[in-house]
Each structure stands twice: as structure tokens, then as C-alpha cells.
């Protein structure tokens, strides 16, 4: 409802009842200014016009200026802005009531407000409600524009301190100088500022802070839950409403900067000082995949480090970075590929790499000494004691060199190589029939059973063969 009056200069002003039924008592001046800035930034985004200007003029008045289409008094009647609802990824606001809330809050705190555009000049006044002289409400006073060619909207605020303006600007990513680490379909991962909590923005507006997040985030693709959580006050937005989008951002990220930070956080899990993001197993695994594609790294648990000290030292010597991860993560990394399609290097993958990197120096039969050939020729007798030679064994070869045992510094005396289908014996085992026979039978057990050393299955197979040998010798 509105009524009109003529001023002494002949210009007509109209009084527009804002019909504000509920005052936001929890809002401070900075929250009201936040809404005015949000409107200006939204108009800039929707019209692709020049940057919003915020400055303090001589005399102390603050000016917030956009260069869009200009505010109309009709905007004071909106409950939802259909244009903004269609462009949720671009804009901050969606409720037209935000402007009225801001004006009411500023009036309550004694600030003077003037809104100027080519469509008119709007100020505030307390007046009687139309038809009810005893009810005083807040009205917008609308006068004709003083510059019909004025571009955009200018908000002039008096009675506002610099601290209040700085607090208001601090709600916006636009003014916060945040460093973007990666941009995804659903939003951006931002570097968290030192000595400050992480910040959660929704289309550039701060809605929450997190004390134990590794990053700040700007969410631009909203879920239904998030839309419902962005209430009129834009406060008390709980973690459950944005957790899914934060996870989505991290899982879609391919940034090595993000992965390195998460990897560092993984190493803190045993001490309990890690950030919350790596508590999400899928995020932790994804970070390992990115890091593996970018760097020479070895992911190991603390128990694997303790049981494979020489292998860990060898990896370090090879220029591989050791990344300690919890047992459940180390287990999940087994036999998976990184984002580049390569195997993630866990302790098993590293052992395979290390094995494949070794080059044997095979010795031909003719190059053995006569004494060595005599012992080597006893292989049929030795294998007869074992009662079998698996069909998968295609031959027995002698090598001058043998790789060191993966988990220790001692060089192995022999090995069964299933890839080549051969048993390889170190040449110095031909010094005596006893050592050659022991090593050969040891590797035959591996070839027969497929079991590794120090396993129950291996020990059972070896015991059986020894029993046969003893029985044969006693008969």
C-alpha cells in the first residue's frame, strides 16, 4: 500500500509500506550490508557489467555501486526472484525479502540509507500504516530519479563504521583474496588461510566455518538439502547440508596441490591430528591416486614400514617418497590404478617393480668349472628325492648374481620365477652338493606349492619332501 505527497520543489514522493512482519533480531549491521553487496554482485553476474565498487567518500558515507539495470521499487515486493532461481550457479541470493530485511536492520541500528537508480530514489521513514494511523511501520519513500541516465544502482550508507563495512565484505569470496587450488563441476577447492578456520561459501557467500577442514570451498552446484538449508538468515548452515558437495569436489579434483595436502594429512592419522576430509576413505584413496600419478611415491602402513625396513630404505635411495597411510587405506590401494591408469605403488607393487628391475647374469653350462658341472649334473638324483618336478618348471639355470631379498639385505640363494617358468640358483651354491641340493629342493617346494617363505603351507610341503628323503635313505 502506498500514498503520495508533493514536496515544496514540486517533485512527487510516494510512500511504500514494506510490510515487514518479522524483524531479524540476530542480524547486525554487517549482515544488512552483506545483503546489499550480494544484490550488487548478483546484478553484475547476471548482466556481465563492470565490477561492483565499494568506497568511502569524503564525509564518511559509504557507496556500493553496481552497473546493471537499476533497482525498481517493485523489487521491494518480491519474495522469490525467478531470474535468480534460474541462475543459481551465478548468483548469491534468491529471496527478494533479503533487501527488505537489510533495510529494516539498518533502520533499526540508526543507519541512513539511500538507494539511487535511473528508476528513482528510495529512502526510509517510519509512517502510519495506510488506514491505521495508530500503527507505525517502516516505509520506503520513492522519489523520481535525479539522473535518468544513471547506470546501475548506488546504495549510499551513512552512520556505518569502517569495521562494519570490512566485516560485511568478509562474507564474500569476491573480496577475500582466497587462492583457488582447483575448480570442478560443483565448485572450487580453495587454499585455507593460515591461523583462520576453513570457510564454506555457497556461490561466493560465506555460510559456515570449519575448524578442522584442510581447505575452504566454494559450492556453486546446490543440492536440494543445501537449498533448504540456505534460510532467510543465511546462518547456522550445518555440515550435513554441504558434506556431499565437499566430497564431490575432492573426488572430482585432479589437482596435485590438493592431493599433496591430503597426503600430508594422511600421515597424521596415527597421531590423531589429521583434517576431517581424509577421514572419508574414498577421498583419501582418490588423493593417493592423484599423488601416485604425479610423483614417485610408496604408500605404506606403519606396520609395513616396521616389517620392511630395508625395502623402505631402498625405496628412499631410489628417490621414492614414503607416504605413511593407515592400514585400511594401505589395504584399499592394493591392485588399483591411479588417475593416469598406472598401478598405485603400495608395498606389493614396489616389490614387483624391484624384482622386474633386476638383471640376472646367467652362466652357460659350458662355462661352469668341471667341479661345478659334476654337482649340477646331480639335479636328476636330487629331484628324484623330491619325487616330482612340476610341469610348470621349464628348466634350472645358474646365475652369477642374485637380487637381494626384498625384506632384508641378504642375497637370496635361489628363486622360483613363475613368469619365466625356471628355477634360478646362485652360482656359489655349486660349491658343495649339500648346498646345491638344499637350495634346489627349497625352490622346488615353491614351484610345487605356490606358497611363499615362512608360510604354513610352505613348511608342510618342505616337511613332506624331507620325510620322503629320510625314508629313502633309511630303506
C-alpha positions in Angstrom: 0.0 0.0 0.0 1.3 3.4 -0.8 0.3 7.1 -0.8 1.9 10.2 -2.4 3.0 13.7 -1.4 4.3 16.7 -3.2 7.5 18.4 -1.9 8.0 22.1 -2.0 10.1 21.8 -5.1 7.2 20.2 -6.9 8.6 16.7 -7.0 6.2 13.9 -6.0 7.2 11.3 -3.5 5.3 8.1 -2.8 5.3 6.1 0.4 5.5 2.3 0.1 4.8 0.1 3.1 7.5 -2.6 3.3 5.2 -4.9 5.3 8.0 -6.4 7.3 6.3 -8.8 9.7 9.3 -10.4 11.4 12.4 -8.5 12.4 15.7 -10.4 12.3 16.8 -9.6 15.8 20.1 -11.6 15.4 21.2 -9.5 12.4 23.9 -6.9 13.0 24.6 -4.0 10.7 27.2 -6.1 8.8 24.6 -8.7 7.9 22.4 -6.0 6.4 25.3 -4.6 4.4 26.0 -8.1 3.3 22.6 -8.3 1.6 23.1 -5.0 -0.2 26.5 -6.2 -1.5 25.0 -9.6 -2.5 22.4 -7.8 -4.6 25.1 -5.7 -6.4 27.3 -8.8 -7.1 24.3 -10.7 -8.4 23.4 -7.9 -10.8 27.0 -7.8 -12.0 26.9 -11.6 -12.7 23.5 -11.5 -14.4 24.3 -8.6 -16.7 28.0 -9.1 -17.2 28.7 -5.5 -16.4 31.7 -4.0 -14.8 32.9 -4.8 -11.2 31.0 -3.6 -8.2 32.6 -0.6 -6.5 32.6 -0.2 -2.7 34.2 3.0 -1.4 34.0 5.6 1.3 33.5 9.2 0.1 34.6 12.4 1.9 32.3 13.0 4.8 32.2 9.3 5.7 29.4 8.0 3.5 29.9 4.5 2.0 28.8 3.9 -1.6 28.0 0.4 -3.0 27.6 0.7 -6.8 26.8 -1.8 -9.5 26.4 -1.0 -13.2 23.4 -3.2 -14.0 19.8 -2.4 -14.9 19.0 -0.4 -11.8 16.8 -1.1 -8.8 13.0 -0.6 -9.1 10.6 -0.1 -6.2 8.8 -3.3 -7.5 11.8 -5.3 -6.3 10.7 -4.5 -2.7 7.6 -6.7 -3.2 9.4 -9.9 -4.3 9.5 -13.0 -2.2 11.5 -15.0 -4.7 13.4 -13.8 -7.7 12.6 -16.1 -10.6 15.6 -14.8 -12.6 18.0 -15.7 -9.8 16.3 -19.1 -9.3 17.1 -19.9 -12.9 20.8 -18.9 -12.5 21.7 -20.4 -9.1 25.2 -21.2 -10.2 25.9 -17.5 -10.9 24.2 -15.6 -8.1 24.3 -15.4 -4.3 20.7 -14.5 -3.5 17.3 -15.9 -4.3 14.9 -14.1 -1.9 13.7 -10.6 -2.6 13.0 -10.3 1.1 16.8 -10.0 1.7 16.6 -6.4 0.5 13.8 -5.6 2.9 15.5 -7.4 5.8 18.6 -5.3 5.1 16.7 -2.0 5.1 14.8 -2.9 8.3 18.0 -3.9 10.1 19.9 -0.7 9.0 17.0 1.4 10.1 16.8 -0.3 13.5 20.6 0.3 14.0 20.2 4.0 13.2 21.9 4.0 9.8 20.8 6.3 7.0 20.1 4.6 3.6 19.6 6.0 0.1 19.1 3.8 -3.0 19.6 5.5 -6.3 18.9 4.3 -9.9 17.5 5.7 -13.1 14.2 4.4 -11.9 14.0 6.5 -8.8 15.5 7.4 -5.4 14.4 5.4 -2.3 14.8 6.4 1.3 13.3 5.1 4.5 10.8 6.6 7.0 8.6 5.4 9.9 5.0 6.2 9.0 1.4 5.2 9.8 0.1 2.1 8.1 -2.5 3.1 5.5 -5.9 3.2 7.2 -4.4 2.6 10.6 -3.0 5.8 12.0 -2.0 4.2 15.3 0.2 1.6 13.7 3.7 2.9 12.7 5.6 0.8 10.2 8.7 1.1 8.0 8.0 2.7 4.6 10.2 3.1 1.6 9.9 6.7 0.3 10.1 6.7 -3.5 11.0 9.9 -5.5 11.7 10.4 -9.2 15.3 10.0 -10.3 17.7 12.9 -10.3 19.6 11.4 -13.2 17.5 9.4 -15.7 20.7 8.2 -17.5 22.3 6.8 -14.3 23.8 3.3 -14.9 23.1 0.6 -12.3 22.2 1.1 -8.6 24.0 3.1 -5.9 23.5 2.4 -2.3 24.6 5.3 0.0 25.1 4.4 3.7 25.7 6.9 6.5 26.4 6.0 10.1 28.5 2.9 9.1 31.9 2.3 10.5 34.9 1.0 8.5 34.9 -2.1 10.8 31.3 -2.8 10.0 31.9 -2.5 6.2 35.0 -4.7 6.4 33.0 -7.4 8.3 30.3 -7.2 5.6 32.8 -7.6 2.8 34.4 -10.5 4.6 31.3 -12.6 3.9 32.2 -12.7 0.2 34.7 -14.8 -1.7 34.9 -11.9 -4.1 36.7 -9.7 -1.5 38.5 -12.4 0.5 41.6 -12.9 -1.7 41.2 -16.7 -1.5 43.6 -18.8 -3.6 41.8 -21.3 -5.8 43.6 -24.7 -5.9 41.2 -26.5 -8.3 37.9 -25.9 -10.0 35.4 -28.7 -10.5 31.8 -29.1 -11.8 30.3 -28.5 -8.4 32.6 -25.8 -7.1 36.1 -24.7 -6.2 38.7 -26.0 -3.7 40.4 -23.1 -2.0 43.6 -22.8 0.0 42.8 -22.4 3.6 44.4 -19.3 5.1 46.8 -19.7 8.0 45.5 -19.2 11.5 41.9 -19.0 10.2 39.2 -21.6 10.1 38.3 -23.0 6.8 35.4 -21.2 5.1 32.4 -22.7 3.3 31.0 -20.4 0.6 27.9 -21.0 -1.5 28.1 -19.2 -4.8 30.6 -16.8 -3.2 28.7 -16.2 0.1 30.1 -17.4 3.4 27.6 -19.7 5.1 29.8 -21.7 7.6 33.3 -22.1 9.0 35.2 -25.3 9.8 37.9 -25.5 12.3 39.3 -28.9 11.1 39.0 -28.8 7.4 42.1 -28.7 5.2 40.6 -26.5 2.6 38.0 -23.8 2.1 35.3 -24.4 -0.5 33.0 -22.5 -2.8 30.0 -24.6 -3.8 28.2 -23.5 -7.0 26.0 -26.5 -7.7 23.5 -26.8 -4.9 21.7 -29.9 -3.7 18.1 -29.8 -2.6 19.3 -30.1 1.0 21.5 -27.1 0.6 18.8 -25.0 -0.9 16.6 -25.8 2.1 19.4 -25.0 4.5 20.1 -21.6 3.0 17.4 -20.0 5.1 16.4 -16.4 5.2 19.1 -15.5 7.8 21.8 -17.4 5.9 23.3 -18.6 9.2 23.6 -21.9 11.1 24.0 -23.9 7.9 25.0 -27.3 9.2 27.8 -29.5 7.9 25.4 -32.3 6.8 23.9 -29.9 4.2 27.2 -29.4 2.4 29.3 -32.5 3.1 28.2 -34.3 -0.1 29.2 -31.4 -2.2 32.6 -31.1 -0.5 33.2 -34.8 -1.1 32.2 -34.4 -4.7 34.7 -31.6 -5.2 37.5 -33.6 -3.8 36.6 -36.7 -5.7 36.4 -34.7 -9.0 39.7 -32.9 -8.3 42.8 -33.7 -10.3 45.0 -31.1 -8.6 48.3 -32.3 -7.3 48.4 -29.4 -4.9 45.2 -30.7 -3.3 46.5 -34.3 -3.3 49.7 -33.3 -1.6 48.0 -31.6 1.2 45.6 -34.6 1.7 48.6 -37.0 1.6 50.3 -35.0 4.3 47.1 -35.2 6.3 47.0 -38.9 5.9 50.4 -39.2 7.6 48.9 -37.5 10.7 46.1 -40.0 11.2 48.0 -42.2 13.6 48.6 -39.2 15.8 45.0 -38.1 15.5 46.0 -34.6 14.2 44.6 -35.0 10.7 42.0 -32.9 9.0 38.4 -34.2 8.7 38.5 -34.7 4.9 40.8 -37.7 5.0 38.5 -39.5 7.4 36.4 -40.1 4.3 38.0 -43.3 2.9 37.0 -42.6 -0.8 38.6 -39.1 -0.6 41.8 -40.5 1.0 42.1 -43.2 -1.8 41.4 -40.6 -4.5 44.2 -38.4 -3.1 46.6 -41.3 -3.3 45.7 -41.9 -6.9 46.4 -38.3 -7.9 49.7 -38.2 -5.9 50.8 -41.5 -7.4 50.3 -40.2 -11.0 52.3 -37.0 -10.2 55.2 -38.3 -8.0 57.3 -41.3 -7.3 55.7 -42.3 -4.0 55.3 -45.5 -2.0 52.2 -45.9 0.2 52.9 -48.0 3.2 51.3 -48.5 6.7 53.3 -48.2 9.8 53.3 -52.0 10.3 54.7 -52.4 6.7 57.4 -49.9 7.5 58.4 -51.8 10.6 58.5 -55.2 8.8 60.3 -54.0 5.7 62.9 -51.6 6.9 65.5 -52.4 4.2 62.9 -52.2 1.4 61.9 -48.7 2.7 65.5 -47.6 2.8 66.0 -48.9 -0.7 62.9 -47.0 -1.9 64.3 -43.8 -0.4 67.6 -44.4 -2.1 65.7 -44.8 -5.4 64.3 -41.3 -4.9 60.8 -42.6 -3.9 58.8 -40.6 -1.3 57.4 -42.6 1.5 53.8 -41.8 2.4 52.6 -43.5 5.6 48.9 -44.3 5.5 46.5 -46.1 7.8 46.2 -49.9 7.5 42.7 -49.7 5.9 43.9 -47.3 3.2 47.1 -49.3 2.5 44.9 -52.4 2.0 42.5 -50.5 -0.3 45.4 -49.4 -2.5 46.3 -52.9 -3.5 46.0 -53.6 -7.2 44.2 -50.4 -8.1 45.2 -47.8 -10.8 45.9 -44.1 -10.3 44.2 -41.4 -12.4 46.8 -41.9 -15.1 46.0 -45.6 -15.4 49.2 -46.8 -13.7 49.4 -49.2 -10.7 49.3 -47.4 -7.4 52.7 -48.2 -5.7 52.0 -50.0 -2.5 54.5 -52.4 -0.9 53.4 -55.2 -3.2 53.6 -53.2 -6.4 57.0 -51.9 -5.3 58.3 -55.4 -4.8 57.1 -56.3 -8.3 58.9 -53.3 -9.7 62.0 -54.1 -7.8 62.0 -57.7 -8.9 61.5 -56.8 -12.6 64.3 -54.3 -12.5 66.9 -56.9 -11.6 69.0 -58.4 -14.4 70.4 -61.9 -13.9 73.9 -62.8 -15.2 73.2 -66.4 -16.3 76.1 -68.8 -16.6 76.0 -71.3 -19.5 76.7 -75.0 -18.7 79.8 -74.9 -20.8 81.2 -72.0 -18.7 80.9 -73.9 -15.4 84.0 -75.5 -14.0 84.3 -79.2 -14.1 83.6 -79.4 -10.3 80.5 -77.2 -10.7 79.2 -79.3 -13.7 79.6 -82.5 -11.6 77.4 -81.1 -8.8 74.9 -79.6 -11.3 74.6 -83.0 -13.0 73.3 -84.4 -9.8 70.0 -82.5 -10.2 68.1 -85.5 -11.5 69.1 -87.5 -8.5 68.1 -84.7 -6.2 64.8 -84.2 -8.0 64.1 -87.9 -7.7 64.3 -87.5 -3.9 61.5 -84.9 -4.2 59.6 -87.5 -6.2 58.4 -84.9 -8.7 59.3 -81.8 -10.8 56.2 -79.8 -11.7 55.4 -79.5 -15.4 55.4 -75.7 -15.0 59.2 -75.8 -14.4 60.8 -75.5 -17.8 64.4 -75.6 -16.6 67.0 -74.9 -13.9 69.6 -72.1 -14.5 72.6 -70.9 -12.7 73.2 -67.1 -12.2 76.3 -65.3 -11.2 74.2 -62.7 -9.5 71.1 -62.8 -7.4 68.9 -59.9 -6.2 68.9 -59.1 -2.5 65.9 -60.4 -0.5 63.2 -57.8 -0.7 62.6 -57.6 3.0 66.3 -57.8 4.0 69.9 -57.2 3.0 70.9 -60.8 2.5 71.1 -62.1 -1.1 68.9 -65.0 -1.9 70.5 -68.3 -2.7 67.8 -69.3 -5.3 64.3 -68.5 -6.5 61.4 -69.8 -8.5 60.4 -67.4 -11.2 56.8 -68.3 -12.3 56.9 -65.7 -15.1 59.9 -67.3 -16.7 59.0 -70.9 -15.6 62.5 -71.5 -14.3 64.3 -72.2 -11.0 67.4 -70.0 -10.7 70.3 -71.0 -8.4 73.1 -68.7 -7.3 76.4 -70.0 -8.7 78.1 -70.2 -5.3 75.6 -72.9 -4.3 77.6 -75.3 -6.6 80.5 -75.3 -4.1 79.0 -78.4 -2.5 76.4 -80.9 -3.3 74.8 -80.3 0.1 74.2 -76.6 -0.5 73.0 -77.1 -4.1 70.6 -79.8 -3.1 69.2 -77.8 -0.2 68.6 -74.7 -2.4 67.2 -76.7 -5.3 64.7 -78.6 -3.1 63.7 -75.3 -1.4 62.8 -73.8 -4.8 61.0 -77.0 -6.0 58.7 -76.6 -3.0 57.9 -73.1 -4.1 57.2 -74.3 -7.6 55.0 -77.1 -6.4 53.0 -75.3 -3.9 53.0 -71.6 -4.9 53.5 -70.7 -1.3 55.8 -68.0 -0.1 58.6 -68.4 2.5 57.6 -68.7 6.2 54.1 -69.8 5.5 52.3 -72.8 7.0 51.7 -74.3 3.5 55.3 -74.0 2.5 56.6 -75.6 5.7 54.2 -78.5 5.3 55.4 -79.1 1.7 59.0 -78.9 2.8 58.4 -81.3 5.7 56.8 -83.8 3.3 59.8 -83.8 1.0 62.3 -84.1 3.9 60.3 -87.0 5.2 60.5 -88.7 1.8 64.3 -88.2 1.6 64.7 -89.6 5.1 62.5 -92.6 4.3 64.5 -93.2 1.1 67.9 -93.0 2.9 66.7 -95.5 5.6 65.3 -98.1 3.1 
